[in-house]
Amino acid sequence: MSGIYIHIPFCKQACHYCDFHFSTSLKKKDQLVFALAKELQLRKDEFKDTTIETIYFGGGTPSVLSTNELQYLIDSVYLNYKVTDHPEITLEANPDDLIINNIDALSISEVQSLYKTKFEEFKKIGINRLSIGVQSFHEKDLKLMNRAHNAIEAKRCLETATQYFDNISLDLIYGIPNSTNQEWLENIQTALSFGIPHISSYALTVEPKTALASFIKKGIIDNVDDDLAHDQFHILIDQLNQAGFEHYELSNFAKKGYYSKNNSAYWLGKSYLGIGPSAHSFNGKQRAWNVKNNTIYIKKINQDQLPLEIEILTKNDKYNEFIMTGLRTIWGVSLTEVKKQFGESFLEYLLQQANQYINNQMLCIVDNSLKTTQKGKFLSDGIASDLFKLR
């Protein structure tokens, strides 16, 4: 089974922390949508021997597309690929795209009708999972991050979305400068109050060349506090464990039966096809990524050229990726698979490098798999890098 990721590189406004590829101008949206469909057609032979299990619209902000545009892209997948009978089709969305503005000017029946139309149209074209970028329910956090929605809109969005969709994921960010543990606890409790079955949560990171990095350098915004992020990460784990969520990946928590199939496939090393500017692909042997430029992407696709760079993975690359993705998950790194795929010398190297972390109780071996302990979870990416084979 494989998945298709479709990158929609448009946003209403730029979040201060974001370093993903996007444009706040929608002038080339129509051209881009047609180019996405054409790339799907141009690359169909890459997945001719496999079945597509997931379709994921990411970005950017995919919810800026119309239902007709989304349907056009979904139809293009079905036209060019073999798709399983019941694929997981996820739409990333911002709260302000899922609510009705000027609601006070409408009657209750008009509001209900408009919401019903919006969400039933999503279902009609096959979307069966929403990933909603709330990030925080506190107004000061949203303003600091320059989000396009406010706290009231975030809550109203979830009130309505949960009436029409069962499979919903919600994004939250922790470690925000000048936030308190009590405010973070309130964020978690508010999210849980809507009965959401999946929560993705990430530490606020300062990426180079972002507005956030510039504001911190100038002293306009305080720098992120690693200790605060660490504390809030463990508050998150405790609260969601108590609420019956399974911590199945470093940043992802789900009720039983609601793991993201798209994301799980990535962490388990399955093949995926990335469509759109800046999108990445992986087939087990090589990585590929599209150019991070909408104009060049559209031009190349219209010339029947793939704007791709390709990297052939070495044995060390494959091993390092296996370690990185495995340590982030509930399944850990299978020592049996390390030996099977990479050989005895790689297994010996892994155990030798892991020994110090096992001794200080940050790693453990359970059912012949190397896993992070509760103590080591927050540092799993750093631990993984110390287990990499560089030469």
N, C-alpha and C positions, 0 to 999 in steps of 0.2 A: 504494500500500500504506500502511496505517496501523497503529497499535498501541493497545492498551488497557492502562493502568496502574491497578491496584487497590490502594488504600492500606488496609492493615490496621493500625489505630491502637492496638495493644496491645503491651505488653512486660512481661516478668516483673519487671524492675527498670530503673531509670533510669540510663543511662550518664552519667557526669559531664559529658561534652563535647557531648551531643546536644541539638539544638534543634528536631528534627523533632516533628511533632504525634503524641502517643501518650498512652495511659493505662496505669497499672500495675494498674488494677482491671479484671477481666474480667466484671464483673456484667452489662454491657450487650452482651456479645459476641454472643449469639444475635440480639438485636434489630438489632445493627449489620450482621450478615451478611445478614439479610433485607432491610435497607435498601439494602445494596450491590447486591443482585440487582434490587431495584426501581428503583434509579437506572439500572442498565444498561438496563432496559426503557423507562424514561422518556426516555432520551436516544438511543434507537436510530435515530431519524430523522436525527441529526446525521451519521451515517456510513453512510447508506443507499446511497450511490453509490460506496462504496469497500470494499476487502477488508482484513480484519484479518490482519496477518502475525505480530504478536507479542502475547502476553498476559503481563504482568509483575506478580507479587505483591510489593509493597514495603511498607515500614512505617517505624516499628514493627517488629514481628517476625511476619511471616506464618506462620512455622512453629508458632505457638501454636494455629493452627486445626487442627481434625481433618481427616482425609482426606475425610470426607463433606462437611464444610463447604467445602473447596476444590473438590471435585467439583461441588457445588451452584452455585458461582460460575462455574466453567468451563462448565458446562451452560447457565447463563444467558447467557453470551457467545454460545455456539453457537445458542441459541434466538432471539436478537435481532439477530445480525449475520452477515454473510457472512464466513466464515473460510477462509483458504487451506488447502490439503490438509495441509500440514506446518508448522503455526505453531511458532514458538519460544515455549515456555511456561516462564517462569522463576519459581522460588520462592526468595525470600530466606530464609535460615535461620540460626539460631544453633547452634553446635556442641552445646550441651546439649540441644537439642530433637531432635538426630539420633542420640543415643547412648542406651544402655540403662543406667539406674541400677541399683545393687546387683548389678553384673555378677558379683561374686565368689560370689554365692549361686546362680548358675545354672550348669548344665552347658554344655559347649562346644556341644552340639547345640541346646540351648535358645536360647543366644545367637545362633547362626547362623540359627535359624528366625525369631526375632524381628526381626533385622536384615533378613532376606530379605523378610519380610512388610511392614515399613515402607517400604523402598525400592521394592519391586515394586508396592505400592499407589500410590505416587507416579507410577510409570511407567504404571500401568493407567489413571489418570485423565488422562493426557496430559502431565504435567510431564516435560520432557526436558532441563532445565537447572537447576542449583543454584547459588546465589550465597551462599557461606558466610562469615559475618562473624567471622573469626578475630581480626583486628586485631593480635595479637602472640602469639608463642610463649613470652614471658617472663612469669613470674608477677607480678613487680613492676609491669609495665606494665598488666596486666589489672586488678590491684587499684587502681592509680591511676585507671584509666578506669571502674572499678566495673562491669566486665563480669560477666555471669551465669555464665560458664564459666571453667574454669581451663586451664592449659597442657596438662595430660595429656588432658583432655577434647577439646581442639582437635585434638590429634594422633590420638586414637582415632577422632574423627569422620571425619577425612580418610582414615584407613586403611580404614574401612568404606564411606564414600561412594564412593570411587574403585573399589570392587569392583562397584558397581551402575550408576554414572553415568560417562560419558565426558566430557560437557560440563559442567565445573565451573569456577566462578569463585571466587577467594578474595580477601577484603578484608584489607589490611594498612595500618596507620597509622604514619607516620614523624614525626620531630620531637617525640617524646614527651620531656617534661622529664626530665633526668638519664639519658637513654639514651645509649649510646655508639655510635660507628660500627661497632664490632666486634659489638655486640649486634644492630644493624640488619642487618648482613651475615649473621649467624646466622639471623635471621628469614627473610631471602630464601632462603638455602640450604635451610632446613627446608621452606619452601613448595615449592621446586623438587624436593625429594626425593620428593614424592608424585606427581609427574608431572602437576600441575595445568596445563591449557592456557590459562588466563586468570587474570590478576591485576589487581585494581583497588587502587590505593594512593593514599592521601590524606595531606596534611600535617595534623597536629593543629591545629585552629584554635580560638580562644577566642571562643565566641559569647556575646553579652550574655544575662544572666538564666539562664545555666547554672550548675550547681554548680561546674564547673571555673573559671569566671570569678570566682565568689565565693571559692573556695579560693585562687586566685592573688592576689586583692585583699587577703585576710587574711594572706598570706604562708605559708599551709599547704603550697602547692605552688608550685614555681618557675615563672616565666612561660616560655612557649615561646620558643625561640631560633631566629630566622629563619636565622641562619648554619648552625646544626645541620641544620635542615630542608633547606636548599639543598644541603648536602653529602650528606645521605642520599638526596635525590632523585636526584642524579647517580650515587651508588653503585647505586641501584636501576636506573637506565637502563643502566649498564655491565654489571651482572650479568645482567639479562634479555636484553640484546642478545647477550651471549655464549651464553646458553641458547637462542637461536633465537626469541625473542619479538619481535613487531613492536609498536613504540610508536605505536599508531594514534590515540590521544587522550591529552591531557595526563596523565590519571590512569589510563589503561587500556592494558594490554599483553596480547597474545594470540599464540598459535601460529597459523600459517596455517590458515584455515578456522574459527577460533573467535572471531572478532569477535562482540561482542554485537549482535544484530540490533536489539534494542529500543533500546539506547543509540545505536547508529549512526544510526538513524532520527531520533532527537532532534537529533543534531549536524548531520545533513544537511537539517534543516528540514522533515521530513515531519510530517504531522498526527498527533496522538495525543489520546486521550480519557482524562482522569483521573477515576477513580471513587473516592468515599469522602471523608471529612472531610479538608480541607486539600489535596486532590489538584488539580493544575493540568492544564489542557487547552490545546491550540493547534491552530488550523486554517489558519494562514498569514495570516489577516486579523485575528484577535483572540485574546487570551488570556482564560482564565476560570479561576477557582479557587473551590473549595468552602469553606464556613465551617470554621474550626478549632475545632469544638466537637462532641463526639459526641452529646450530648443534643439540641442544636438541629438537627444534621444528621438524626438519626433522626426527630425531630418533623416537620420540613419534608418529608422524603421520604414519610412516612406520610400527609401531607396532599396528596400529588401535586405538591409544589412543589420546584423545584430551588434549593438554598441556594447560589446562584452569584453571584459578582461578575464582571463582564465589562469588559475593556478593549479598545477598538478601537485597533488599532495604526496609528500614523502612518507615513508613508514613512520618516522618520528612525528610528522604532522598528524597523521591519523591516530597515533597513540596519544598525543597531547590532547587532541579534541575528545577522544574517548574518556580521558581522565577528567577534563574540564566539565563536560556535560554530565558525566556520571556522578561526580561528587556533589553536584547541585541538586540531585534528585533523591527521592525516597528509596530508590532502588540501589543507589550506590554504584561502585565500580566492581563488576564481576571479575574476580581473580581467575576464574576458569576461562572467561572470554579473553582476558589479557594474554594468558598463556596460549590459547587456541589461535588468536589472531596475530599475535606479535612474537610469541616464542618465549622460551624459558628465561633468556637473558633479560627481557623487558620485565617479566614478573619479578625476578630477583632485584632488579633496579628499583622497581616500584616499592617493594616491601622494605628495601634498605632506606629509601628516601622517606617513606611513611613512618618509619620506626619512632622518630623523635615525636611525631604528632600523636602516635598511639600511646607513647609513654606519658605525655602530658594530657591525655584524655581528650584530645580534639578530634581524633579519628579512632575508629574501632572496626573490627572485622566481625561481621554477623552473617551467618549462612554463606560463608566464603565470598562475601562482598565487602569491599572497603567503603565505609560510610563516615560522614561527619557526625559527631556527637552534638548534643544541644549546645555545648560549650564552643564547638568549632564551626557551627553553621554560618554565623555572621562573617567569618573569615574564609569561607570555603574557596572563593576564587583565588585568594592569596596562597592558601595551602596548595591548591591544585598547581599553581605555577611553580612551586618548589618540587613538585613531583614530575614536572615535564622533563623530557629527554631532549637536550639541545643539540647533541651531536652523536 
